[in-house]
Amino acid sequence: MMKRFLIFILLHLFLLLLIFTYQAQADQGVKISCVNMKNLLGKDYKIHKFKFDVMTFQYFDEKKRKYIEIPNKNLIIKKDFFAARFPEYELGFQIHESEGKNPVMSMSKYDYKNDKFLDHYLCDVETAYIQG
């Protein structure tokens, strides 16, 4: 009887250890979904998806059908702003705060070679555990 009890306890401890180990592999971060402001009123808008945590910025590559990671050390990070630079453009994310209102995130696609903004996006931000 005691042997069964010990096995029962050990199995439960093992399951708890597995659960804690699994959760330890995820970092808390945010999932960001953005829509081009030109398309907000239309029905056929495309949602651009990103993830941001303490180690990486991730964007969804449509061609590869998976998230691509950029280490945060390669980002431009300032107060209420961060940007990821690509060969042809830069994606800049900014938090806009107004007194008495919830903060709003926007994203701008900036052509730094020709010094002009290409598109502006409205973003939704959700706290999440990001798998590495």
N, CA, C and O atoms as CSV, one atom per row, in Angstrom:
chain,resi,resn,atom,element,x,y,z
A,1,MET,N,N,0.822,-1.199,0.000
A,1,MET,CA,C,0.000,0.000,0.000
A,1,MET,C,C,0.865,1.262,0.000
A,1,MET,O,O,0.586,2.214,-0.728
A,2,MET,N,N,1.899,1.260,0.808
A,2,MET,CA,C,2.794,2.417,0.888
A,2,MET,C,C,3.534,2.609,-0.428
A,2,MET,O,O,3.795,3.739,-0.840
A,3,LYS,N,N,3.871,1.511,-1.083
A,3,LYS,CA,C,4.585,1.581,-2.351
A,3,LYS,C,C,3.724,2.265,-3.420
A,3,LYS,O,O,4.218,3.090,-4.189
A,4,ARG,N,N,2.434,1.915,-3.459
A,4,ARG,CA,C,1.506,2.557,-4.412
A,4,ARG,C,C,1.393,4.055,-4.139
A,4,ARG,O,O,1.390,4.872,-5.059
A,5,PHE,N,N,1.303,4.389,-2.873
A,5,PHE,CA,C,1.197,5.805,-2.500
A,5,PHE,C,C,2.432,6.586,-2.955
A,5,PHE,O,O,2.305,7.686,-3.493
A,6,LEU,N,N,3.619,6.026,-2.743
A,6,LEU,CA,C,4.855,6.692,-3.176
A,6,LEU,C,C,4.911,6.837,-4.697
A,6,LEU,O,O,5.319,7.881,-5.206
A,7,ILE,N,N,4.508,5.805,-5.417
A,7,ILE,CA,C,4.473,5.890,-6.889
A,7,ILE,C,C,3.493,6.962,-7.331
A,7,ILE,O,O,3.779,7.737,-8.243
A,8,PHE,N,N,2.336,7.005,-6.680
A,8,PHE,CA,C,1.317,8.019,-6.994
A,8,PHE,C,C,1.880,9.431,-6.791
A,8,PHE,O,O,1.706,10.299,-7.647
A,9,ILE,N,N,2.542,9.653,-5.679
A,9,ILE,CA,C,3.125,10.966,-5.367
A,9,ILE,C,C,4.233,11.312,-6.364
A,9,ILE,O,O,4.290,12.436,-6.862
A,10,LEU,N,N,5.100,10.363,-6.652
A,10,LEU,CA,C,6.193,10.612,-7.604
A,10,LEU,C,C,5.670,10.941,-9.004
A,10,LEU,O,O,6.204,11.827,-9.670
A,11,LEU,N,N,4.642,10.242,-9.449
A,11,LEU,CA,C,4.059,10.543,-10.759
A,11,LEU,C,C,3.480,11.959,-10.798
A,11,LEU,O,O,3.654,12.678,-11.782
A,12,HIS,N,N,2.801,12.350,-9.741
A,12,HIS,CA,C,2.247,13.702,-9.694
A,12,HIS,C,C,3.354,14.756,-9.659
A,12,HIS,O,O,3.244,15.791,-10.315
A,13,LEU,N,N,4.400,14.501,-8.910
A,13,LEU,CA,C,5.527,15.440,-8.884
A,13,LEU,C,C,6.186,15.537,-10.265
A,13,LEU,O,O,6.567,16.623,-10.702
A,14,PHE,N,N,6.313,14.413,-10.936
A,14,PHE,CA,C,6.886,14.398,-12.282
A,14,PHE,C,C,6.022,15.207,-13.248
A,14,PHE,O,O,6.551,15.984,-14.042
A,15,LEU,N,N,4.703,15.037,-13.191
A,15,LEU,CA,C,3.801,15.808,-14.058
A,15,LEU,C,C,3.896,17.310,-13.767
A,15,LEU,O,O,3.906,18.124,-14.690
A,16,LEU,N,N,3.964,17.671,-12.488
A,16,LEU,CA,C,4.111,19.084,-12.135
A,16,LEU,C,C,5.432,19.647,-12.661
A,16,LEU,O,O,5.476,20.773,-13.156
A,17,LEU,N,N,6.485,18.876,-12.555
A,17,LEU,CA,C,7.779,19.302,-13.067
A,17,LEU,C,C,7.721,19.525,-14.575
A,17,LEU,O,O,8.280,20.499,-15.079
A,18,LEU,N,N,7.052,18.634,-15.293
A,18,LEU,CA,C,6.892,18.805,-16.745
A,18,LEU,C,C,6.131,20.085,-17.088
A,18,LEU,O,O,6.509,20.814,-18.005
A,19,ILE,N,N,5.075,20.345,-16.357
A,19,ILE,CA,C,4.271,21.548,-16.608
A,19,ILE,C,C,5.100,22.803,-16.347
A,19,ILE,O,O,5.080,23.725,-17.164
A,20,PHE,N,N,5.825,22.863,-15.234
A,20,PHE,CA,C,6.642,24.035,-14.919
A,20,PHE,C,C,7.771,24.217,-15.926
A,20,PHE,O,O,8.088,25.347,-16.296
A,21,THR,N,N,8.376,23.132,-16.372
A,21,THR,CA,C,9.449,23.207,-17.367
A,21,THR,C,C,8.914,23.749,-18.671
A,21,THR,O,O,9.567,24.575,-19.308
A,22,TYR,N,N,7.752,23.309,-19.077
A,22,TYR,CA,C,7.148,23.782,-20.327
A,22,TYR,C,C,6.865,25.277,-20.254
A,22,TYR,O,O,7.155,26.003,-21.205
A,23,GLN,N,N,6.304,25.750,-19.147
A,23,GLN,CA,C,5.997,27.165,-19.009
A,23,GLN,C,C,7.254,28.011,-18.914
A,23,GLN,O,O,7.235,29.175,-19.314
A,24,ALA,N,N,8.338,27.467,-18.399
A,24,ALA,CA,C,9.573,28.228,-18.255
A,24,ALA,C,C,10.208,28.536,-19.604
A,24,ALA,O,O,11.032,29.446,-19.698
A,25,GLN,N,N,9.845,27.802,-20.645
A,25,GLN,CA,C,10.406,28.031,-21.965
A,25,GLN,C,C,9.721,29.184,-22.699
A,25,GLN,O,O,10.179,29.573,-23.774
A,26,ALA,N,N,8.666,29.727,-22.167
A,26,ALA,CA,C,7.943,30.821,-22.802
A,26,ALA,C,C,8.250,32.119,-22.070
A,26,ALA,O,O,8.259,32.163,-20.840
A,27,ASP,N,N,8.501,33.179,-22.837
A,27,ASP,CA,C,8.720,34.505,-22.272
A,27,ASP,C,C,7.440,35.310,-22.401
A,27,ASP,O,O,6.703,35.179,-23.378
A,28,GLN,N,N,7.188,36.141,-21.410
A,28,GLN,CA,C,6.037,37.019,-21.542
A,28,GLN,C,C,6.392,38.127,-22.513
A,28,GLN,O,O,7.481,38.698,-22.453
A,29,GLY,N,N,5.482,38.417,-23.387
A,29,GLY,CA,C,5.689,39.453,-24.386
A,29,GLY,C,C,4.358,39.943,-24.890
A,29,GLY,O,O,3.349,39.861,-24.191
A,30,VAL,N,N,4.355,40.449,-26.099
A,30,VAL,CA,C,3.114,40.919,-26.699
A,30,VAL,C,C,2.978,40.384,-28.117
A,30,VAL,O,O,3.958,40.208,-28.839
A,31,LYS,N,N,1.726,40.134,-28.488
A,31,LYS,CA,C,1.388,39.826,-29.870
A,31,LYS,C,C,0.795,41.100,-30.442
A,31,LYS,O,O,-0.076,41.717,-29.828
A,32,ILE,N,N,1.262,41.491,-31.606
A,32,ILE,CA,C,0.832,42.732,-32.237
A,32,ILE,C,C,0.183,42.395,-33.576
A,32,ILE,O,O,0.768,41.682,-34.391
A,33,SER,N,N,-1.022,42.905,-33.802
A,33,SER,CA,C,-1.727,42.730,-35.078
A,33,SER,C,C,-2.005,44.117,-35.639
A,33,SER,O,O,-2.570,44.964,-34.946
A,34,CYS,N,N,-1.613,44.358,-36.894
A,34,CYS,CA,C,-1.756,45.686,-37.490
A,34,CYS,C,C,-2.526,45.624,-38.812
A,34,CYS,O,O,-2.402,44.671,-39.582
A,35,VAL,N,N,-3.326,46.670,-39.049
A,35,VAL,CA,C,-4.098,46.799,-40.284
A,35,VAL,C,C,-3.786,48.156,-40.894
A,35,VAL,O,O,-3.739,49.167,-40.193
A,36,ASN,N,N,-3.572,48.171,-42.213
A,36,ASN,CA,C,-3.313,49.419,-42.924
A,36,ASN,C,C,-4.510,50.349,-42.739
A,36,ASN,O,O,-5.653,49.942,-42.948
A,37,MET,N,N,-4.248,51.599,-42.348
A,37,MET,CA,C,-5.333,52.553,-42.087
A,37,MET,C,C,-6.158,52.846,-43.335
A,37,MET,O,O,-7.332,53.200,-43.225
A,38,LYS,N,N,-5.569,52.707,-44.511
A,38,LYS,CA,C,-6.314,52.921,-45.755
A,38,LYS,C,C,-7.405,51.868,-45.928
A,38,LYS,O,O,-8.415,52.117,-46.586
A,39,ASN,N,N,-7.203,50.697,-45.338
A,39,ASN,CA,C,-8.119,49.574,-45.537
A,39,ASN,C,C,-9.050,49.312,-44.359
A,39,ASN,O,O,-9.763,48.309,-44.361
A,40,LEU,N,N,-9.063,50.181,-43.359
A,40,LEU,CA,C,-9.856,49.920,-42.161
A,40,LEU,C,C,-11.347,49.783,-42.447
A,40,LEU,O,O,-12.022,48.972,-41.813
A,41,LEU,N,N,-11.866,50.555,-43.382
A,41,LEU,CA,C,-13.299,50.523,-43.665
A,41,LEU,C,C,-13.673,49.435,-44.662
A,41,LEU,O,O,-14.848,49.089,-44.780
A,42,GLY,N,N,-12.713,48.899,-45.369
A,42,GLY,CA,C,-12.985,47.847,-46.343
A,42,GLY,C,C,-13.148,46.492,-45.680
A,42,GLY,O,O,-12.802,46.308,-44.513
A,43,LYS,N,N,-13.675,45.557,-46.433
A,43,LYS,CA,C,-13.890,44.214,-45.904
A,43,LYS,C,C,-12.704,43.296,-46.172
A,43,LYS,O,O,-12.537,42.292,-45.479
A,44,ASP,N,N,-11.887,43.617,-47.152
A,44,ASP,CA,C,-10.765,42.759,-47.528
A,44,ASP,C,C,-9.441,43.343,-47.047
A,44,ASP,O,O,-8.578,43.683,-47.856
A,45,TYR,N,N,-9.285,43.457,-45.745
A,45,TYR,CA,C,-8.038,43.989,-45.219
A,45,TYR,C,C,-7.138,42.849,-44.760
A,45,TYR,O,O,-7.610,41.777,-44.383
A,46,LYS,N,N,-5.849,43.099,-44.800
A,46,LYS,CA,C,-4.851,42.110,-44.410
A,46,LYS,C,C,-4.324,42.459,-43.025
A,46,LYS,O,O,-3.990,43.612,-42.753
A,47,ILE,N,N,-4.251,41.470,-42.162
A,47,ILE,CA,C,-3.725,41.668,-40.815
A,47,ILE,C,C,-2.266,41.227,-40.808
A,47,ILE,O,O,-1.949,40.090,-41.157
A,48,HIS,N,N,-1.386,42.136,-40.408
A,48,HIS,CA,C,0.049,41.842,-40.291
A,48,HIS,C,C,0.317,41.469,-38.839
A,48,HIS,O,O,-0.079,42.192,-37.924
A,49,LYS,N,N,0.994,40.334,-38.626
A,49,LYS,CA,C,1.188,39.815,-37.272
A,49,LYS,C,C,2.660,39.869,-36.858
A,49,LYS,O,O,3.563,39.554,-37.634
A,50,PHE,N,N,2.864,40.280,-35.605
A,50,PHE,CA,C,4.199,40.410,-35.035
A,50,PHE,C,C,4.178,39.890,-33.606
A,50,PHE,O,O,3.119,39.799,-32.985
A,51,LYS,N,N,5.354,39.548,-33.087
A,51,LYS,CA,C,5.527,39.175,-31.689
A,51,LYS,C,C,6.752,39.918,-31.175
A,51,LYS,O,O,7.726,40.121,-31.900
A,52,PHE,N,N,6.684,40.317,-29.915
A,52,PHE,CA,C,7.782,41.075,-29.311
A,52,PHE,C,C,7.932,40.626,-27.868
A,52,PHE,O,O,6.982,40.700,-27.088
A,53,ASP,N,N,9.138,40.156,-27.509
A,53,ASP,CA,C,9.401,39.777,-26.119
A,53,ASP,C,C,10.763,40.331,-25.714
A,53,ASP,O,O,11.351,41.129,-26.445
A,54,VAL,N,N,11.258,39.920,-24.578
A,54,VAL,CA,C,12.503,40.504,-24.065
A,54,VAL,C,C,13.725,40.178,-24.915
A,54,VAL,O,O,14.730,40.884,-24.832
A,55,MET,N,N,13.668,39.139,-25.721
A,55,MET,CA,C,14.826,38.729,-26.521
A,55,MET,C,C,14.706,39.023,-28.015
A,55,MET,O,O,15.702,39.335,-28.668
A,56,THR,N,N,13.484,38.926,-28.561
A,56,THR,CA,C,13.334,39.014,-30.017
A,56,THR,C,C,12.096,39.776,-30.449
A,56,THR,O,O,11.118,39.902,-29.712
A,57,PHE,N,N,12.177,40.279,-31.673
A,57,PHE,CA,C,11.032,40.785,-32.420
A,57,PHE,C,C,10.798,39.757,-33.518
A,57,PHE,O,O,11.745,39.343,-34.187
A,58,GLN,N,N,9.556,39.342,-33.713
A,58,GLN,CA,C,9.253,38.338,-34.736
A,58,GLN,C,C,8.196,38.883,-35.682
A,58,GLN,O,O,7.219,39.498,-35.255
A,59,TYR,N,N,8.402,38.651,-36.966
A,59,TYR,CA,C,7.391,39.020,-37.962
A,59,TYR,C,C,7.024,37.780,-38.755
A,59,TYR,O,O,7.835,36.870,-38.925
A,60,PHE,N,N,5.777,37.759,-39.243
A,60,PHE,CA,C,5.318,36.596,-39.998
A,60,PHE,C,C,5.677,36.787,-41.459
A,60,PHE,O,O,5.222,37.738,-42.095
A,61,ASP,N,N,6.491,35.887,-41.994
A,61,ASP,CA,C,6.910,35.912,-43.392
A,61,ASP,C,C,5.895,35.110,-44.208
A,61,ASP,O,O,5.779,33.893,-44.060
A,62,GLU,N,N,5.167,35.815,-45.070
A,62,GLU,CA,C,4.118,35.179,-45.872
A,62,GLU,C,C,4.680,34.117,-46.815
A,62,GLU,O,O,4.055,33.076,-47.013
A,63,LYS,N,N,5.839,34.367,-47.393
A,63,LYS,CA,C,6.426,33.416,-48.340
A,63,LYS,C,C,6.884,32.136,-47.653
A,63,LYS,O,O,6.666,31.037,-48.162
A,64,LYS,N,N,7.526,32.286,-46.486
A,64,LYS,CA,C,8.036,31.125,-45.754
A,64,LYS,C,C,6.975,30.498,-44.854
A,64,LYS,O,O,7.150,29.382,-44.366
A,65,ARG,N,N,5.858,31.227,-44.631
A,65,ARG,CA,C,4.746,30.774,-43.799
A,65,ARG,C,C,5.177,30.462,-42.364
A,65,ARG,O,O,4.710,29.499,-41.757
A,66,LYS,N,N,6.085,31.303,-41.831
A,66,LYS,CA,C,6.528,31.131,-40.448
A,66,LYS,C,C,7.048,32.460,-39.913
A,66,LYS,O,O,7.308,33.396,-40.669
A,67,TYR,N,N,7.194,32.520,-38.587
A,67,TYR,CA,C,7.735,33.714,-37.950
A,67,TYR,C,C,9.254,33.734,-38.089
A,67,TYR,O,O,9.919,32.714,-37.905
A,68,ILE,N,N,9.794,34.907,-38.416
A,68,ILE,CA,C,11.230,35.129,-38.527
A,68,ILE,C,C,11.639,35.994,-37.331
A,68,ILE,O,O,10.992,37.000,-37.041
A,69,GLU,N,N,12.706,35.604,-36.642
A,69,GLU,CA,C,13.148,36.328,-35.450
A,69,GLU,C,C,14.257,37.316,-35.765
A,69,GLU,O,O,15.168,37.034,-36.544
A,70,ILE,N,N,14.155,38.486,-35.135
A,70,ILE,CA,C,15.207,39.500,-35.179
A,70,ILE,C,C,15.598,39.759,-33.724
A,70,ILE,O,O,14.742,40.134,-32.923
A,71,PRO,N,N,16.866,39.569,-33.365
A,71,PRO,CA,C,17.272,39.852,-31.976
A,71,PRO,C,C,17.017,41.325,-31.631
A,71,PRO,O,O,17.219,42.209,-32.464
A,72,ASN,N,N,16.578,41.573,-30.413
A,72,ASN,CA,C,16.279,42.946,-29.994
A,72,ASN,C,C,17.492,43.864,-30.070
A,72,ASN,O,O,17.334,45.076,-30.217
A,73,LYS,N,N,18.698,43.312,-29.972
A,73,LYS,CA,C,19.900,44.147,-30.074
A,73,LYS,C,C,20.019,44.775,-31.472
A,73,LYS,O,O,20.754,45.746,-31.647
A,74,ASN,N,N,19.302,44.228,-32.469
A,74,ASN,CA,C,19.327,44.773,-33.831
A,74,ASN,C,C,18.193,45.758,-34.094
A,74,ASN,O,O,18.058,46.259,-35.210
A,75,LEU,N,N,17.386,46.039,-33.091
A,75,LEU,CA,C,16.274,46.988,-33.236
A,75,LEU,C,C,16.697,48.381,-32.790
A,75,LEU,O,O,17.668,48.546,-32.052
A,76,ILE,N,N,15.961,49.363,-33.245
A,76,ILE,CA,C,16.084,50.728,-32.735
A,76,ILE,C,C,15.036,50.833,-31.629
A,76,ILE,O,O,13.841,50.709,-31.901
A,77,ILE,N,N,15.466,51.059,-30.385
A,77,ILE,CA,C,14.522,51.089,-29.267
A,77,ILE,C,C,14.679,52.406,-28.521
A,77,ILE,O,O,15.771,52.772,-28.088
A,78,LYS,N,N,13.554,53.111,-28.383
A,78,LYS,CA,C,13.498,54.366,-27.636
A,78,LYS,C,C,12.262,54.326,-26.742
A,78,LYS,O,O,11.514,53.348,-26.754
A,79,LYS,N,N,12.051,55.382,-25.975
A,79,LYS,CA,C,10.869,55.443,-25.112
A,79,LYS,C,C,9.615,55.474,-25.990
A,79,LYS,O,O,9.494,56.324,-26.872
A,80,ASP,N,N,8.703,54.564,-25.751
A,80,ASP,CA,C,7.431,54.460,-26.483
A,80,ASP,C,C,7.593,54.207,-27.985
A,80,ASP,O,O,6.678,54.492,-28.757
A,81,PHE,N,N,8.749,53.676,-28.410
A,81,PHE,CA,C,8.998,53.465,-29.836
A,81,PHE,C,C,10.030,52.361,-30.036
A,81,PHE,O,O,10.997,52.261,-29.280
A,82,PHE,N,N,9.820,51.529,-31.060
A,82,PHE,CA,C,10.876,50.630,-31.528
A,82,PHE,C,C,10.712,50.439,-33.027
A,82,PHE,O,O,9.613,50.581,-33.563
A,83,ALA,N,N,11.804,50.119,-33.698
A,83,ALA,CA,C,11.776,49.953,-35.154
A,83,ALA,C,C,12.664,48.793,-35.565
A,83,ALA,O,O,13.704,48.531,-34.962
A,84,ALA,N,N,12.221,48.104,-36.612
A,84,ALA,CA,C,12.994,47.024,-37.223
A,84,ALA,C,C,13.351,47.473,-38.635
A,84,ALA,O,O,12.480,47.882,-39.403
A,85,ARG,N,N,14.625,47.397,-38.970
A,85,ARG,CA,C,15.093,47.865,-40.279
A,85,ARG,C,C,15.303,46.672,-41.208
A,85,ARG,O,O,15.930,45.677,-40.844
A,86,PHE,N,N,14.765,46.801,-42.405
A,86,PHE,CA,C,14.895,45.812,-43.467
A,86,PHE,C,C,15.649,46.461,-44.625
A,86,PHE,O,O,15.850,47.675,-44.607
A,87,PRO,N,N,16.075,45.691,-45.639
A,87,PRO,CA,C,16.869,46.284,-46.731
A,87,PRO,C,C,16.182,47.446,-47.463
A,87,PRO,O,O,16.862,48.378,-47.893
A,88,GLU,N,N,14.869,47.411,-47.611
A,88,GLU,CA,C,14.176,48.442,-48.392
A,88,GLU,C,C,13.367,49.439,-47.559
A,88,GLU,O,O,13.015,50.512,-48.048
A,89,TYR,N,N,13.075,49.093,-46.313
A,89,TYR,CA,C,12.213,49.949,-45.499
A,89,TYR,C,C,12.437,49.659,-44.018
A,89,TYR,O,O,13.186,48.758,-43.641
A,90,GLU,N,N,11.759,50.458,-43.194
A,90,GLU,CA,C,11.807,50.306,-41.744
A,90,GLU,C,C,10.381,50.247,-41.225
A,90,GLU,O,O,9.527,51.008,-41.680
A,91,LEU,N,N,10.111,49.363,-40.288
A,91,LEU,CA,C,8.811,49.317,-39.622
A,91,LEU,C,C,8.982,49.918,-38.237
A,91,LEU,O,O,9.715,49.384,-37.404
A,92,GLY,N,N,8.301,51.029,-37.997
A,92,GLY,CA,C,8.387,51.719,-36.719
A,92,GLY,C,C,7.088,51.576,-35.949
A,92,GLY,O,O,6.016,51.855,-36.485
A,93,PHE,N,N,7.171,51.148,-34.703
A,93,PHE,CA,C,6.007,50.960,-33.838
A,93,PHE,C,C,6.050,52.015,-32.744
A,93,PHE,O,O,7.079,52.203,-32.093
A,94,GLN,N,N,4.927,52.707,-32.541
A,94,GLN,CA,C,4.901,53.770,-31.545
A,94,GLN,C,C,3.632,53.693,-30.719
A,94,GLN,O,O,2.555,53.385,-31.229
A,95,ILE,N,N,3.779,53.981,-29.419
A,95,ILE,CA,C,2.637,54.045,-28.504
A,95,ILE,C,C,2.223,55.507,-28.379
A,95,ILE,O,O,3.050,56.373,-28.095
A,96,HIS,N,N,0.936,55.773,-28.592
A,96,HIS,CA,C,0.381,57.125,-28.469
A,96,HIS,C,C,-0.505,57.148,-27.228
A,96,HIS,O,O,-1.425,56.342,-27.088
A,97,GLU,N,N,-0.210,58.085,-26.333
A,97,GLU,CA,C,-0.981,58.190,-25.097
A,97,GLU,C,C,-1.679,59.546,-25.031
A,97,GLU,O,O,-1.080,60.589,-25.294
A,98,SER,N,N,-2.955,59.502,-24.673
A,98,SER,CA,C,-3.742,60.712,-24.443
A,98,SER,C,C,-4.325,60.618,-23.044
A,98,SER,O,O,-4.715,59.540,-22.596
A,99,GLU,N,N,-4.383,61.742,-22.363
A,99,GLU,CA,C,-4.881,61.751,-21.001
A,99,GLU,C,C,-6.327,61.269,-20.962
A,99,GLU,O,O,-7.180,61.758,-21.702
A,100,GLY,N,N,-6.586,60.301,-20.086
A,100,GLY,CA,C,-7.944,59.782,-19.929
A,100,GLY,C,C,-8.341,58.736,-20.959
A,100,GLY,O,O,-9.474,58.254,-20.932
A,101,LYS,N,N,-7.449,58.374,-21.860
A,101,LYS,CA,C,-7.773,57.384,-22.892
A,101,LYS,C,C,-6.757,56.248,-22.843
A,101,LYS,O,O,-5.643,56.420,-22.350
A,102,ASN,N,N,-7.150,55.101,-23.353
A,102,ASN,CA,C,-6.234,53.972,-23.427
A,102,ASN,C,C,-5.142,54.244,-24.451
A,102,ASN,O,O,-5.411,54.866,-25.479
A,103,PRO,N,N,-3.917,53.794,-24.198
A,103,PRO,CA,C,-2.842,53.967,-25.177
A,103,PRO,C,C,-3.173,53.230,-26.482
A,103,PRO,O,O,-3.846,52.199,-26.470
A,104,VAL,N,N,-2.693,53.770,-27.593
A,104,VAL,CA,C,-2.917,53.188,-28.912
A,104,VAL,C,C,-1.562,52.980,-29.580
A,104,VAL,O,O,-0.687,53.844,-29.509
A,105,MET,N,N,-1.394,51.826,-30.230
A,105,MET,CA,C,-0.154,51.567,-30.961
A,105,MET,C,C,-0.401,51.747,-32.456
A,105,MET,O,O,-1.433,51.340,-32.990
A,106,SER,N,N,0.565,52.362,-33.108
A,106,SER,CA,C,0.523,52.468,-34.562
A,106,SER,C,C,1.856,51.974,-35.117
A,106,SER,O,O,2.865,51.929,-34.413
A,107,MET,N,N,1.832,51.607,-36.389
A,107,MET,CA,C,3.049,51.185,-37.081
A,107,MET,C,C,3.144,51.985,-38.367
A,107,MET,O,O,2.143,52.198,-39.052
A,108,SER,N,N,4.344,52.424,-38.689
A,108,SER,CA,C,4.586,53.142,-39.936
A,108,SER,C,C,5.631,52.398,-40.749
A,108,SER,O,O,6.640,51.934,-40.218
A,109,LYS,N,N,5.374,52.292,-42.037
A,109,LYS,CA,C,6.345,51.700,-42.961
A,109,LYS,C,C,7.068,52.869,-43.619
A,109,LYS,O,O,6.461,53.662,-44.338
A,110,TYR,N,N,8.366,52.967,-43.365
A,110,TYR,CA,C,9.150,54.132,-43.787
A,110,TYR,C,C,10.231,53.713,-44.779
A,110,TYR,O,O,11.036,52.826,-44.497
A,111,ASP,N,N,10.239,54.358,-45.937
A,111,ASP,CA,C,11.270,54.149,-46.957
A,111,ASP,C,C,12.421,55.093,-46.624
A,111,ASP,O,O,12.388,56.267,-46.991
A,112,TYR,N,N,13.434,54.585,-45.933
A,112,TYR,CA,C,14.521,55.458,-45.479
A,112,TYR,C,C,15.457,55.857,-46.604
A,112,TYR,O,O,16.181,56.843,-46.472
A,113,LYS,N,N,15.465,55.126,-47.700
A,113,LYS,CA,C,16.320,55.501,-48.843
A,113,LYS,C,C,15.775,56.737,-49.551
A,113,LYS,O,O,16.540,57.596,-49.989
A,114,ASN,N,N,14.440,56.825,-49.663
A,114,ASN,CA,C,13.797,57.960,-50.326
A,114,ASN,C,C,13.187,58.949,-49.343
A,114,ASN,O,O,12.532,59.908,-49.751
A,115,ASP,N,N,13.400,58.720,-48.036
A,115,ASP,CA,C,12.950,59.615,-46.974
A,115,ASP,C,C,11.457,59.935,-47.065
A,115,ASP,O,O,11.061,61.101,-47.089
A,116,LYS,N,N,10.620,58.859,-47.117
A,116,LYS,CA,C,9.171,59.088,-47.135
A,116,LYS,C,C,8.443,57.916,-46.483
A,116,LYS,O,O,8.905,56.775,-46.517
A,117,PHE,N,N,7.298,58.228,-45.892
A,117,PHE,CA,C,6.458,57.196,-45.301
A,117,PHE,C,C,5.630,56.551,-46.398
A,117,PHE,O,O,5.088,57.237,-47.265
A,118,LEU,N,N,5.533,55.225,-46.354
A,118,LEU,CA,C,4.787,54.491,-47.374
A,118,LEU,C,C,3.370,54.166,-46.906
A,118,LEU,O,O,2.414,54.337,-47.662
A,119,ASP,N,N,3.230,53.705,-45.678
A,119,ASP,CA,C,1.928,53.315,-45.133
A,119,ASP,C,C,1.899,53.515,-43.635
A,119,ASP,O,O,2.932,53.537,-42.965
A,120,HIS,N,N,0.677,53.662,-43.122
A,120,HIS,CA,C,0.460,53.782,-41.678
A,120,HIS,C,C,-0.569,52.736,-41.263
A,120,HIS,O,O,-1.545,52.490,-41.972
A,121,TYR,N,N,-0.335,52.128,-40.106
A,121,TYR,CA,C,-1.160,51.023,-39.638
A,121,TYR,C,C,-1.654,51.286,-38.221
A,121,TYR,O,O,-0.968,51.926,-37.424
A,122,LEU,N,N,-2.837,50.795,-37.918
A,122,LEU,CA,C,-3.382,50.815,-36.566
A,122,LEU,C,C,-3.182,49.409,-35.999
A,122,LEU,O,O,-3.461,48.419,-36.675
A,123,CYS,N,N,-2.703,49.325,-34.768
A,123,CYS,CA,C,-2.334,48.022,-34.206
A,123,CYS,C,C,-3.118,47.698,-32.945
A,123,CYS,O,O,-3.520,48.581,-32.186
A,124,ASP,N,N,-3.320,46.410,-32.750
A,124,ASP,CA,C,-3.919,45.870,-31.541
A,124,ASP,C,C,-2.823,45.096,-30.819
A,124,ASP,O,O,-2.087,44.331,-31.440
A,125,VAL,N,N,-2.716,45.294,-29.517
A,125,VAL,CA,C,-1.651,44.662,-28.732
A,125,VAL,C,C,-2.279,43.775,-27.671
A,125,VAL,O,O,-3.214,44.177,-26.978
A,126,GLU,N,N,-1.748,42.558,-27.554
A,126,GLU,CA,C,-2.254,41.582,-26.593
A,126,GLU,C,C,-1.072,40.964,-25.845
A,126,GLU,O,O,-0.121,40.487,-26.464
A,127,THR,N,N,-1.137,40.975,-24.514
A,127,THR,CA,C,-0.110,40.329,-23.709
A,127,THR,C,C,-0.215,38.820,-23.893
A,127,THR,O,O,-1.312,38.263,-23.876
A,128,ALA,N,N,0.938,38.154,-24.069
A,128,ALA,CA,C,0.925,36.717,-24.320
A,128,ALA,C,C,2.244,36.105,-23.894
A,128,ALA,O,O,3.225,36.818,-23.678
A,129,TYR,N,N,2.272,34.782,-23.771
A,129,TYR,CA,C,3.512,34.053,-23.573
A,129,TYR,C,C,4.007,33.632,-24.946
A,129,TYR,O,O,3.311,32.927,-25.676
A,130,ILE,N,N,5.211,34.067,-25.294
A,130,ILE,CA,C,5.789,33.830,-26.612
A,130,ILE,C,C,6.733,32.632,-26.512
A,130,ILE,O,O,7.667,32.638,-25.709
A,131,GLN,N,N,6.493,31.626,-27.314
A,131,GLN,CA,C,7.368,30.453,-27.341
A,131,GLN,C,C,8.640,30.776,-28.098
A,131,GLN,O,O,8.596,31.398,-29.159
A,132,GLY,N,N,9.779,30.355,-27.555
A,132,GLY,CA,C,11.066,30.600,-28.191
A,132,GLY,C,C,11.368,29.637,-29.291
A,132,GLY,O,O,12.425,29.726,-29.917
